[in-house]
Amino acid sequence: MKTLQLPKPFFFEKGKRAILLLHSYTGTSNDFRMLGRFLERHDYTVYAPHFSGHATAHPEDILAHTPEDWWRDTQEALHFLKEKGYEKIAIIGFSLGGMFTMKAAEHFPLVGVGTLCSPLFLSDNSAIQKGFLQYVKEVKTYAGIAPEVIEAEMPQIEQLLTQQLLAISHFLPVIQEQLKEIRIPTLICQSGKDELIDANNAYLLEEALENSQTSFHWYKNSGHVITIGEDRHVLQEDILAFLNGLQWNEETK
């Protein structure tokens, strides 16, 4: 059986301004490594932790956790940065990470937030379900597990996945109901060739943020994983411009 090289969370401690990066469903800190290094070069401190169950050799580990676990992870990540002396923090969340980014904006005094291809108004999760099952098969195949063993495991995995996606869909209305209360600047980035979520989610989010100053960006050439897509360099510059325009208190660390 092959040994998988598992990604590690990263903490690039550089400047006085702290950015928390929250990765996608089935994703890891690798979603953000290029962006993290880019922001570090521009004097930002960047922290990219992992959600519970992610970045393991067993993709079904994700299914043992709940949205409540991932919300707890988000709070712990903010606590980590504050323990390091950073009081002024912005969060950028990709896909699933964007859900918890917006929930954090509803509960914590952040400087600003951003979402990248985030399904805050998820109505159809069939593409996500298909993508997860394919991901499981690919990881297990790479690990050297026999095809017949993989196929025997898939029905149970599919059942657990259906339950988890239902839990996520039930978690979303709690976030949606309070979006109008957000009053900090919000960056909304959406790819035009998103194969996992309905790109209209971005417009619905912008409309729901009725009391937030929003900055909306569309990337017509990119797929769902926008941070490594064809428009990634433009995305990086747009994120940097947004962050540079926030009201930071330079007296903090």
N, C-alpha and C positions, 0 to 999 in steps of 0.2 A: 504494500500500500504506500502511495506517495505521501510525502510530508508537505503540507501546504504552508507557504510563507504567509503568515497572517499579518495584516496591517496593525500598526500600533497607533493609539491616540497621539497627537502631537501638541506641544506647547512651545511656541516660538516667542520667547520673551524679548521684546525689543523696546517699544516706545511706551508712552504714558497712556495711550488710548488702547483699550482692550476690546477685542472682537471675539465673540463666541460663534463657532460654526457648528451647525447641527445637520447631520447627514441624512440620507434618504432611507427608506424602507429597503432592507437587504443590503444597504450600502455600508460604507465605513469612512474613516477619516480620509481615505484616498479620494473620495469625492471632492475633497477640498485641498489636497496637498499643493497643487499648483497655485491656487488662489491664496493659500496660506503663505507660501513663500513670496508671492507677489506683494501681499500686504505687509509682510515683514520687511521687505526691501524699502517700503515706504513708511517705516517707523511705527508700525502697528504691532502690538502684542496680540498673538492669535492662539486660541485654544480650540482644538477639535477633539472632543471626547467621543466615545462610542455608546450608543444606546444598548441597553441590556439585551443579551441574546445575539448581538451582532458581532461580526469579526471573529467568528469561531470556525473550527474545522467541520462543524455540523450545522448546516443551514437551518435545520428544523429547530435549533435552539431558540430561534426568534419566536417560534410559536408557543414557547413556554412563558412568554411575557405578555403584558397588557399595556394599553395606552397609559394607564395610571403609573406603571413602572417607568415608562419613558418620560412622563411628566416629572416624576421624581428625579430621574437622571438629569433633566434640564435644570431643575432647582439646585441639584448638587453641583452641577457645572458652574452655575452662577456663584454659588457659595465658594467654590474653589478659587475663582477669580477674585472675589472679595477678600478671601483669606490671604491672597497674594498682595493685597493692597489696592486693588483696582475697584473704585467705587462707580466710575462712569463707564458703562458697558453698552455696546451695540451687539445685536445678534443677527446673523444671516442664516436662514434655514433653507435647505434644499428638499423639495418634495415633502415627505413625512416630517422632516425637520422644520419645515415652514409652519406646520400646524402648531408645534410646540413653541415656535418663535412668537406666533401671534398670541398664544395663550400667555406666554411670559410677558408680552407687552401689556396684557390686561391686568397683570398682577404685580409687576415690578417697575420701579422707576428707571427705565432704560433711556439711553440717549436717542436711539433710533433702531429700527428693525428692517429686515429685508426678507422677501420670499423668492425662491427660484423654483418655478414649475411646481407649485404647491397646490394640492387639491383641497382647498378649504371648503369647497362645495361639491364633494364627491357624490355623484349619482350613479355611476356605473364603474364597478371595480373588476369587471371581467378581464380587462387587459392586465391589470395588476396581478390578478390570480394566475393567469396564464404565464406571465413573466416570472412569478415566484416559482411555480412548478418546474419551469424550464431551468431556472437557476439552480434548484435543488438537484435536478438530474445532471447538470453540467458539473457541479461541484463533486457529487458522488462518483461520477464517471472518472473525473480527473484523479480522484483519490484512489481509484483502482477497484471500486466495489463492482461486483458482477452485475450485469444488466438485469438478470432475473431477481436478484436481491433488491435492487432499486425498485423494480416494478411491484414487488410484493409490499414494499413500504409505502408506495405512493397513495393508496386509498386513505390510510390513516393520516398521512400528512395533508392530503387535500381536505379532509374533514376538519382538522385543526385549523387549517388556513381559512376555511369558510367562517369558522367561529371567530377567528381573530379579525378578519376584515369586517365582520358584523360589529364587533366591539369598537373598531375604529370609527365606523359610520355612526354609532351611537354616541361616541365621544365628541364628534364634530359640532353638533348643535350647541353644546355648552360654550364652545369657542365662538361660534357664529353670533350667538345672542349678545355678546359683549363687544363685538368689533366696533360698534358705534361709539364705545367709550374710549377708544384709543385716540390719544391726542399728540402722539409723537410722530415724527416723520417716518414714512414707510416706503420702502423700495419694492416694486413689484416687477419681476423679470419672468418672461414666459417665452418658451421656444415655439416656433411656428410648425415644427415637424414632430411635436410631442406624440409619441406612440403609446404612452401609458395613461395619460389623463386628458380630459377635454380641456383644450386651451382656453375655453370660455370661463374657466374657473378664475383666471386672472382678472377678467372684466367684472365678474361678480364680486370678487374681493375688493377691487377698487371702488365699486359702488357702495359696498357695505361700510367702508372706512370713511364715513361721512364727516367725521371730525378730525381726520388725519390729513396732513399734507402729503400727498402721494407722488411718487416719481415712477412712471410706467415705462417699461422698455420691452420691445418685441424683437426676437432674434429669429428671423425667418429661416435661416439655414441650419439650425440646431435641432437635435432630437431631445429626448427627455433629460439625458445626462448633460445638461447645459454647461456644466463647469469644465468639461473636457471636449465639448463640441467645437464645430467649425468657427463659431462666433466667440470662443472663450476669451480671446484677447480684448475684444470690444466689451464683453461682459465684465472683465476685470477692471477695465478703465471706468466703466459706468459705476461699478460698486465703489471704486476708489473716490470718484467724484462725489458720490452720495455721502460717503463717510466723511470726506473732507469738509462737506457743507454742514455737518451737524454741529450742534452747540456743545463743544467739549469744555470741561473745566480742567485747564492745564495745571491746576494746583495739586491734582491728585497724582499718584505715582505714575 
